[in-house]
Amino acid sequence: MIRVKIIKKPSQTTIIASGHAQYSAKGSDIVCAAFSTLLTHTVNNCTNVSTIDKNGTLTAIFANSKRIENETLLNAFENTVDQLISQYGKYIAWS
């Protein structure tokens, strides 16, 4: 299961993600692919982001999360994760 956590502070947001969906075989797992694409898109298109990828856990720290572009993408990330959970709740969850 993919576990996702969002920590919001006044001007900083942190996303912590770990695990594998195990919806289907590695390489053809649509849940993992959807989440990975969403997370990569969010990290790559926000500004002032630092990432730590350690032991299967990705931590992304968004230092300027109140900047309108970042805030928009972070809100879209959260909404899309909610949609993934509503469809594939056995494979992805908030932690």
N, C-alpha and C positions, 0 to 999 in steps of 0.2 A: 504494500500500500504506500502511496505517496502521502507524506505528511507535510502540511504547509502551515506556517505561522507568520503572522504579521504583527510587528511591534511598532506602534505609532507613538512618536514623541512630537512636541510642538513643531520642530523643523527638520525632523529626521524620521525616516521610516526604514525598518529592517524587515526583509523577507528571509525566512529560513525554510529550506525545502530539503527533504530527504526521502529515500526509499524508491521503490519501483512499483508501478501499478500492478503488474502481473495479470493484466487483462488477457494477454495472449503471449505467444512466444516472443522472446527478445528479437527486435528488428521488425516486428509487425504489430506492436502494441500501440493501438491508436490513442489510448488514454495517455500513455507516457509521451507519445509524439506530440499530442495536443498541448500537454502541460509544458513540456520542454520548449516547444516553439513559443508559447505564451511568455514563459519566464525569460527566455533569451531575447525576445522582442522587447520586453519591458526594460531589461538591463541595458541592452544596446541602444535604446532610443531615449533614455533619460540622461541627464547630465549629473556630474558629481556623484558617480556611483563607484563604490569599491566592492570587490567580491572576494570571498574566501571559499575555496573548494577543497574540503578536507574530509576524508573518510566517508565519502558518499553523501555529505551534507553541503549544500551550497548556501552561503550566507551572503546576501546582497544588502549593502547599506547605502541608502539614498540620502545624501547629506543635505540636499535642498529640496525636500519633498513638497514644500509649499509653492515652489515655482509652478506656474500654471500648467506648463507642458508636462512636468513630472507628475503633478497632482492628477491631471487627466489620465495619463498612462497608468498610474498606480490605482486609480479608481476603476479603470477598465480591467486591470489585472484582477482585482478583487471580485468584480462582477462576473468575470469569465470563469474564475475558479468556482464561484458559487454555482454557475451553470453546469460546469463539469461535475461538481459534487451532486447536483440534483439528478444528473443522468447516470453517473457512474460512482455512486456513493460507496460501493464496496471496494473501490480501487484508489480513491483519493479523498482526503478529509483535512479539515482544519485541525490543528493541534493546539 
